[in-house]
Amino acid sequence: MKKLWMIVLALSVTVILCACGSAAADEDMAAVEGGPDDAVVAETPEVASVDAFGVVTATKEVAISVDFNARVDKIHVQVGETVAEGAPLVNFDISELNNALNDKKRELAYYQEKLGQKNYDATKLSYDLDVANDELATLEEQFAGQEKLYQSGALSKQDYDAAKDSLNAKRNNVKNMSLSLSSAHASVSNENTEIKNTVQRLLEDIARLEEKYAAANFVNGNQIASTLKHGVVLEIPSKEGAYVDRENTVMTIVDLDSRIVTADIAEEFISKIQVGQETEIISQANPDHVYHGKISRVWGISVKKGGETIVPIEIELSDIDDALYMNFNVDVKIML
């Protein structure tokens, strides 16, 4: 009897184990054959990238200044103001330049007139000598006839002597005029050389002043306007009423179309960074908007910053807009 109970107990355990195994198998099959709601979704692998911190900067600035002494008359803009092409920036009082230019022109006119007068005097003296030579030739011819008349007794000695004295006087006159002309030519030549040098110097001074005026690119005579299509005033170190020259920058305008992002890459990641890699830029002021760009430059030197060694890079943006201000802090993701 005891042996019979042992057999019954063993059979019961076997049935229970088989039932459990069948239930587990059914659960596994249900997991595999279940509906869409029960399916296992595979995780998308993350794209390899390097994160960095950057700042919005610009590659092009325009310094507004003049290469001559002038007074700042009127400043039309303020720091931080955006300006379009043709927008007035600053007016100058350029009376000092105009006065200097007019003085040079008056002096030039004086020396040009003086040079012309010297040449006229020499020309007139040469003409007078030619006339005197013609008159002398006529007297020589007349005297030759009078001498024949005198020798033939047809002319008195008194008339003959008078004709001879007149001829000698004309000869002396022509000789003196010839000497004067030679001396005048020498004098005029020396003075002309000095005057011509002065005229050349004045012409060069006038050209230099006019070039300085032209280089200022004035509109309306004395106003500098923006040449940038999309700019912003970065600084205005000068003030209205101040006198400036080429050593002084009146204001600096940044070309907003030249904005880039400069970022710092930790030295342990720099070997993975190269020009042309795609980037995503997120402004900390507008974290919901993503800008895109490409690395345009990797510095060939590392620098110490905040106790760490970093390598600066530059990123050229492809979808820049007015919401991305200069000097904004941004987060950079570089796709590897």
C-alpha positions as CSV (number, residue, x, y, z in Angstrom):
1,M,0.0,0.0,0.0
2,K,2.8,2.4,0.9
3,K,4.4,1.6,-2.4
4,L,1.2,2.5,-4.3
5,W,1.1,5.9,-2.6
6,M,4.6,6.7,-3.6
7,I,3.8,5.9,-7.3
8,V,0.7,8.2,-7.2
9,L,2.7,11.0,-5.6
10,A,5.4,10.7,-8.3
11,L,2.9,10.9,-11.1
12,S,1.2,14.0,-9.6
13,V,4.6,15.9,-9.5
14,T,5.2,15.0,-13.1
15,V,1.8,16.3,-14.2
16,I,2.4,19.6,-12.4
17,L,5.8,20.1,-13.9
18,C,4.5,19.4,-17.4
19,A,1.6,21.9,-16.9
20,C,4.0,24.6,-15.7
21,G,6.3,24.0,-18.7
22,S,3.4,24.2,-21.1
23,A,2.2,27.5,-19.6
24,A,5.7,29.1,-19.9
25,A,5.9,27.9,-23.5
26,D,2.5,29.4,-24.2
27,E,3.6,32.8,-22.6
28,D,6.7,32.9,-24.8
29,M,4.7,32.1,-27.9
30,A,2.2,34.8,-27.0
31,A,5.0,37.3,-26.7
32,V,6.2,36.4,-30.2
33,E,2.8,36.2,-31.9
34,G,1.1,38.9,-30.0
35,G,-0.4,42.1,-31.6
36,P,1.3,45.4,-32.5
37,D,0.8,46.8,-29.0
38,D,2.8,43.9,-27.5
39,A,5.7,44.1,-30.0
40,V,9.2,44.9,-28.8
41,V,10.6,48.2,-30.4
42,A,14.3,48.3,-31.1
43,E,16.1,51.4,-29.9
44,T,17.6,53.8,-32.6
45,P,21.3,54.1,-32.2
46,E,22.5,57.6,-31.4
47,V,24.6,59.4,-34.1
48,A,28.2,59.8,-32.9
49,S,28.9,63.4,-32.1
50,V,31.1,65.8,-30.1
51,D,29.4,68.5,-28.0
52,A,31.0,71.9,-27.5
53,F,30.3,75.4,-26.3
54,G,30.6,78.4,-28.7
55,V,29.9,82.1,-29.2
56,V,28.5,84.0,-32.2
57,T,31.1,86.3,-33.7
58,A,31.8,87.9,-37.1
59,T,34.6,87.8,-39.6
60,K,34.1,91.3,-41.2
61,E,34.1,94.7,-39.5
62,V,34.2,98.2,-41.1
63,A,36.0,101.0,-39.2
64,I,34.6,104.4,-40.0
65,S,37.3,107.1,-40.1
66,V,38.8,109.8,-42.3
67,D,42.4,110.3,-43.4
68,F,42.6,114.0,-42.6
69,N,41.7,116.4,-39.9
70,A,38.0,116.9,-39.5
71,R,35.4,117.5,-36.8
72,V,32.6,115.1,-36.0
73,D,29.5,117.1,-36.8
74,K,26.6,114.7,-36.4
75,I,26.3,111.0,-35.4
76,H,23.2,109.4,-36.8
77,V,23.3,106.0,-35.1
78,Q,23.7,104.4,-31.7
79,V,25.6,101.3,-30.4
80,G,23.6,98.2,-31.2
81,E,21.5,99.7,-33.9
82,T,21.1,97.7,-37.1
83,V,21.9,99.6,-40.3
84,A,21.1,98.9,-44.0
85,E,23.1,99.9,-47.0
86,G,22.9,103.6,-47.6
87,A,21.9,104.5,-44.0
88,P,23.6,107.7,-42.8
89,L,26.2,107.1,-40.1
90,V,28.1,110.3,-39.5
91,N,28.5,113.9,-40.8
92,F,31.8,115.7,-40.7
93,D,32.9,119.3,-40.8
94,I,35.6,119.2,-43.4
95,S,36.2,122.9,-43.7
96,E,39.9,122.4,-42.7
97,L,40.4,120.1,-45.7
98,N,38.5,122.4,-48.0
99,N,40.5,125.4,-46.8
100,A,43.8,123.6,-47.3
101,L,42.7,122.5,-50.8
102,N,41.6,126.0,-51.8
103,D,44.9,127.5,-50.5
104,K,46.9,125.0,-52.6
105,K,44.9,125.7,-55.7
106,R,45.3,129.5,-55.3
107,E,49.1,129.1,-54.8
108,L,49.2,126.8,-57.9
109,A,47.4,129.4,-60.0
110,Y,49.8,132.1,-58.9
111,Y,52.9,130.1,-59.8
112,Q,51.4,129.0,-63.1
113,E,50.8,132.6,-64.0
114,K,54.3,133.6,-62.9
115,L,55.7,130.8,-65.0
116,G,53.7,132.0,-68.0
117,Q,54.9,135.6,-67.4
118,K,58.5,134.6,-67.4
119,N,58.1,132.7,-70.6
120,Y,56.3,135.7,-72.1
121,D,59.1,138.1,-71.1
122,A,61.7,135.8,-72.7
123,T,59.6,135.4,-75.8
124,K,59.0,139.2,-76.1
125,L,62.8,139.9,-75.8
126,S,63.5,137.3,-78.5
127,Y,60.9,138.9,-80.7
128,D,62.4,142.4,-80.2
129,L,65.8,141.1,-81.0
130,D,64.5,139.7,-84.3
131,V,63.0,143.1,-85.2
132,A,66.2,144.8,-84.4
133,N,68.2,142.4,-86.5
134,D,65.8,143.1,-89.4
135,E,66.2,146.8,-88.9
136,L,70.0,146.4,-88.8
137,A,70.0,144.5,-92.0
138,T,68.0,147.3,-93.7
139,L,70.4,149.9,-92.4
140,E,73.4,147.8,-93.6
141,E,71.8,147.7,-97.1
142,Q,71.1,151.4,-97.0
143,F,74.5,152.4,-95.8
144,A,76.1,150.3,-98.6
145,G,74.3,152.5,-101.1
146,Q,75.1,155.7,-99.3
147,E,78.8,154.7,-99.2
148,K,78.8,154.4,-103.0
149,L,77.1,157.8,-103.3
150,Y,79.7,159.3,-100.9
151,Q,82.6,157.9,-102.9
152,S,81.1,159.2,-106.1
153,G,80.7,162.6,-104.6
154,A,76.9,162.5,-104.7
155,L,76.6,162.4,-100.9
156,S,78.1,164.9,-98.5
157,K,80.5,163.8,-95.8
158,Q,78.1,165.1,-93.2
159,D,75.3,162.9,-94.5
160,Y,77.7,160.0,-94.8
161,D,78.9,160.3,-91.2
162,A,75.3,160.6,-90.0
163,A,74.4,157.4,-91.8
164,K,77.5,155.7,-90.5
165,D,76.7,156.8,-86.9
166,S,73.1,155.5,-87.2
167,L,74.4,152.2,-88.4
168,N,76.9,151.8,-85.6
169,A,74.2,152.7,-83.0
170,K,71.9,150.1,-84.4
171,R,74.8,147.5,-84.3
172,N,75.5,148.3,-80.6
173,N,71.8,148.1,-79.9
174,V,71.5,144.7,-81.5
175,K,74.6,143.5,-79.6
176,N,73.2,144.7,-76.3
177,M,69.9,143.1,-76.9
178,S,71.5,139.8,-77.8
179,L,73.5,139.9,-74.6
180,S,70.3,140.7,-72.6
181,L,68.5,137.9,-74.3
182,S,71.2,135.4,-73.4
183,S,71.2,136.6,-69.8
184,A,67.4,136.6,-69.7
185,H,67.3,133.0,-71.1
186,A,69.7,131.9,-68.3
187,S,67.7,133.7,-65.7
188,V,64.4,132.5,-67.0
189,S,65.7,128.9,-67.2
190,N,66.8,128.9,-63.5
191,E,63.6,130.6,-62.3
192,N,61.5,128.4,-64.5
193,T,63.1,125.3,-63.0
194,E,62.3,126.5,-59.4
195,I,58.7,127.5,-60.4
196,K,58.1,124.2,-62.2
197,N,59.3,122.3,-59.1
198,T,56.9,124.4,-57.0
199,V,54.1,123.8,-59.4
200,Q,54.8,120.0,-59.4
201,R,54.8,119.9,-55.6
202,L,51.5,121.8,-55.4
203,L,49.9,119.5,-58.0
204,E,51.0,116.5,-55.9
205,D,49.7,118.1,-52.7
206,I,46.3,118.8,-54.3
207,A,46.1,115.3,-55.7
208,R,46.9,113.8,-52.3
209,L,44.2,115.9,-50.5
210,E,41.6,115.0,-53.2
211,E,42.5,111.3,-52.9
212,K,41.9,111.5,-49.1
213,Y,38.6,113.1,-49.7
214,A,37.6,110.5,-52.3
215,A,38.7,107.7,-50.0
216,A,36.2,108.8,-47.4
217,N,33.3,107.8,-49.8
218,F,31.3,110.8,-48.8
219,V,27.7,111.2,-49.9
220,N,26.1,114.7,-49.9
221,G,29.5,116.2,-49.6
222,N,30.4,115.4,-46.0
223,Q,28.4,112.3,-44.9
224,I,29.6,108.7,-44.6
225,A,26.8,106.1,-45.1
226,S,26.8,102.4,-44.5
227,T,28.1,100.2,-47.3
228,L,26.9,97.0,-45.6
229,K,23.6,95.5,-46.6
230,H,23.1,94.1,-43.1
231,G,25.2,95.6,-40.4
232,V,25.1,96.5,-36.7
233,V,26.9,99.3,-34.8
234,L,29.5,97.7,-32.6
235,E,31.0,100.7,-31.0
236,I,31.2,104.5,-31.2
237,P,34.4,105.7,-29.4
238,S,34.1,109.2,-30.8
239,K,31.6,112.0,-29.9
240,E,30.0,114.9,-31.7
241,G,32.3,117.9,-31.8
242,A,35.5,115.9,-31.5
243,Y,38.3,116.4,-33.9
244,V,39.5,113.2,-35.6
245,D,42.1,112.1,-38.1
246,R,43.3,108.7,-39.5
247,E,44.4,107.7,-36.0
248,N,40.9,107.8,-34.7
249,T,38.0,105.4,-35.4
250,V,34.7,107.2,-35.2
251,M,32.6,104.0,-35.1
252,T,32.8,100.3,-36.0
253,I,30.1,98.4,-38.0
254,V,29.9,94.6,-38.0
255,D,28.7,92.8,-41.1
256,L,25.9,90.6,-39.8
257,D,26.1,88.5,-43.0
258,S,29.6,87.4,-41.9
259,R,28.4,85.9,-38.6
260,I,30.1,82.6,-37.6
261,V,30.3,80.5,-34.5
262,T,33.6,80.0,-32.8
263,A,33.7,77.0,-30.5
264,D,36.3,75.4,-28.2
265,I,37.1,71.7,-28.6
266,A,38.7,69.8,-25.8
267,E,42.1,68.4,-26.7
268,E,40.9,64.8,-26.3
269,F,38.3,65.2,-29.1
270,I,40.3,67.3,-31.6
271,S,41.5,64.3,-33.5
272,K,37.9,63.6,-34.5
273,I,37.3,67.1,-35.8
274,Q,37.9,68.3,-39.4
275,V,36.8,70.9,-41.8
276,G,33.5,70.2,-43.6
277,Q,31.8,68.3,-40.8
278,E,28.1,69.1,-40.3
279,T,27.1,70.9,-37.1
280,E,23.9,71.7,-35.2
281,I,23.8,75.0,-33.3
282,I,21.3,75.8,-30.5
283,S,21.2,79.3,-29.0
284,Q,20.8,79.4,-25.3
285,A,18.4,82.3,-25.8
286,N,16.2,80.2,-28.1
287,P,16.7,76.5,-27.3
288,D,13.8,75.3,-29.5
289,H,15.5,76.4,-32.7
290,V,18.3,74.5,-34.4
291,Y,20.7,76.2,-36.8
292,H,23.0,74.3,-39.1
293,G,26.5,74.8,-40.4
294,K,29.8,73.3,-41.3
295,I,33.2,73.6,-39.8
296,S,35.2,76.1,-41.9
297,R,38.4,76.2,-39.9
298,V,40.3,74.3,-37.3
299,W,43.0,76.3,-35.6
300,G,46.5,74.8,-35.9
301,I,47.3,75.7,-32.4
302,S,45.9,74.9,-28.9
303,V,45.3,77.4,-26.2
304,K,44.8,77.3,-22.4
305,K,41.4,78.4,-21.3
306,G,39.8,77.9,-17.9
307,G,42.6,75.6,-16.9
308,E,41.9,73.3,-19.9
309,T,43.7,72.9,-23.2
310,I,41.3,73.5,-26.1
311,V,41.5,74.0,-29.9
312,P,39.3,76.8,-31.3
313,I,37.2,76.0,-34.4
314,E,35.1,78.2,-36.7
315,I,31.7,77.2,-38.0
316,E,30.0,78.8,-41.1
317,L,26.3,79.0,-40.7
318,S,23.9,78.0,-43.5
319,D,20.6,79.2,-42.1
320,I,21.4,82.3,-40.1
321,D,18.6,84.8,-39.1
322,D,18.2,88.0,-37.1
323,A,17.3,86.1,-33.9
324,L,21.0,84.9,-33.6
325,Y,22.6,88.0,-32.0
326,M,26.3,88.8,-32.0
327,N,28.1,87.4,-28.9
328,F,25.2,84.9,-28.1
329,N,26.3,81.8,-26.3
330,V,25.4,78.6,-28.2
331,D,25.6,74.9,-27.8
332,V,27.4,73.0,-30.6
333,K,26.9,69.4,-31.7
334,I,29.4,68.2,-34.3
335,M,28.4,65.2,-36.3
336,L,31.2,62.7,-36.7
